[in-house]
Amino acid sequence: MSSEEGLSSAISDWLFSNSWWLLLPFIMLLVVAAFIVAFVLLLYMISPLISPKPLKLKGAHVVVTGGSSGIGKCIAIECYKQGAFITLVARDENKLIQAKKEVEKFAINDKQVVLCISVDVSKDYSQVESVIKQAQEKLGPVDMLVNCAGMSVSGKFEEVDVKRFQSLMEVNYLGSVYPTRAVITTMKERRMGRVVFISSQAGQLGLFGYTAYSSSKFALRGLAEALQMEVKPYNVYVTVAYPPDTDTPCLTEENKTKPLETKLISETSGVCQPEHVAKVVVRDAVQGNFSSSIGPDGYMLSALTCGMSPVTSITEGLQQIVTMGLFRTIALFYLGSFDSIIRRCMIQREQSKASDKRE
Ligand SMILES: NC(=O)c1ccc[n+]([C@@H]2O[C@H](COP(=O)([O-])OP(=O)(O)OC[C@H]3O[C@@H](n4cnc5c(N)ncnc54)[C@H](OP(=O)(O)O)[C@@H]3O)[C@@H](O)[C@H]2O)c1
């Protein structure tokens, strides 16, 4: 063997016997990955321990504003089915009596009571406070308040009557502030309670035709975030629900004036049944979840718009961290398609105007 051959075989022997060093980065990577997986699993396991304790609806007093119709009535039924005592709040007395009869069909024991209160939740705080006091005297302190009274208007910004901007803020926003103010002190004193705000998917993203409606529903989110920070140490939990289009009298009314663009954009996600929305909202409120969304679109929107909103479990926070980038990418495609719908409608309208002029 020449001296050169000897040297190269010595080098290859040395490399072979020390080659595990080359694997070191790979081994370290595996160890780090194993630690991360173990850490995530641990977080998942302890997540339920630091989440709020679920509220027991059996025997609880649940007040539902807007409880005489649509989503509110279904929420009342859902709570009644679980043994709650219900106060329905709305303006029209006949509708209230009719709703009371419907809710009572779902009793699970003969002690349950449905109380009706006719009041406009958006006008006079002292009146709202006094009727809530009456309800508490009859059925005990409020354990859960569901702010569902609301209405919607759609139309192009310049075509919506300016008074509608005011009335929507009054009903959808102040109509949630007043009942909440009326119950929150007692909830804090009792160190328990749930407050639910029924916003809308239009309260997570501003869509064509919803300048008046969206702003009133976005306002609820700000109210809910600030309030949650104040009441969390008192074991009171706030839930904001973001239902999609739901088959109720409110939607039927809104469809009468919906611009074509809004209709086409809304068609990209389907119409939900109020019973399903109610089930999800009640489940999330009982769990003390801050955000309540319905369906895959709703899940994506809530993760995308979580911002600085509170999380009620580690699992929820982890899911948001992991999915944010992907969901933003999908959202950009949605936005692109909405823009193209709006542009097509504008071009069609201008073409038909021009042909009308020619005739
Ligand atoms: N349907 C949807 O597609 C949809 C989607 C997302 C969010 N939402 C929201 O869900 C909530 C319920 O809507 P819905 O579709 O179930 O409507 P709905 O069937 O028309 O019910 C609205 C309820 O609110 C009551 N109400 C309205 N104004 C009131 C006021 N000033 N004071 C007291 N009660 C009042 C109504 O009773 P009176 O008229 O007798 O007072 C009725 O009980 C609303 O906040 C709405 O914005 C609805």
The ligand as a Gaussian input file, in Angstrom:
#p B3LYP/6-31G(d) Opt

LIG

0 1
 N      -81.345000      36.201000      11.234000
 C      -80.106000      36.381000      10.876000
 O      -79.714000      36.100000       9.739000
 C      -79.111000      36.906000      11.868000
 C      -77.746000      36.715000      11.604000
 C      -76.822000      37.204000      12.522000
 C      -77.244000      37.859000      13.660000
 N      -78.579000      38.035000      13.897000
 C      -78.960000      38.761000      15.105000
 O      -79.716000      37.886000      15.940000
 C      -80.627000      38.652000      16.731000
 C      -82.007000      38.056000      16.596000
 O      -82.381000      38.147000      15.251000
 P      -83.522000      37.238000      14.611000
 O      -83.083000      36.970000      13.238000
 O      -83.869000      36.137000      15.507000
 O      -84.688000      38.335000      14.533000
 P      -86.253000      38.292000      14.824000
 O      -86.799000      36.947000      14.575000
 O      -86.828000      39.449000      14.084000
 O      -86.324000      38.607000      16.396000
 C      -85.966000      39.840000      16.907000
 C      -86.430000      39.888000      18.345000
 O      -85.992000      41.091000      18.939000
 C      -87.098000      41.759000      19.539000
 N      -86.823000      43.190000      19.512000
 C      -86.504000      43.955000      18.426000
 N      -86.335000      45.217000      18.804000
 C      -86.535000      45.266000      20.146000
 C      -86.495000      46.306000      21.104000
 N      -86.221000      47.566000      20.758000
 N      -86.754000      46.006000      22.390000
 C      -87.056000      44.735000      22.761000
 N      -87.100000      43.725000      21.887000
 C      -86.845000      43.967000      20.598000
 C      -88.283000      41.321000      18.670000
 O      -89.530000      41.445000      19.317000
 P      -90.437000      42.784000      19.189000
 O      -90.346000      43.248000      17.792000
 O      -91.789000      42.358000      19.619000
 O      -89.844000      43.745000      20.153000
 C      -87.934000      39.868000      18.476000
 O      -88.272000      39.126000      19.623000
 C      -80.517000      40.083000      16.231000
 O      -79.671000      40.799000      17.088000
 C      -79.868000      39.933000      14.861000
 O      -79.144000      41.068000      14.495000
 C      -79.514000      37.567000      13.033000

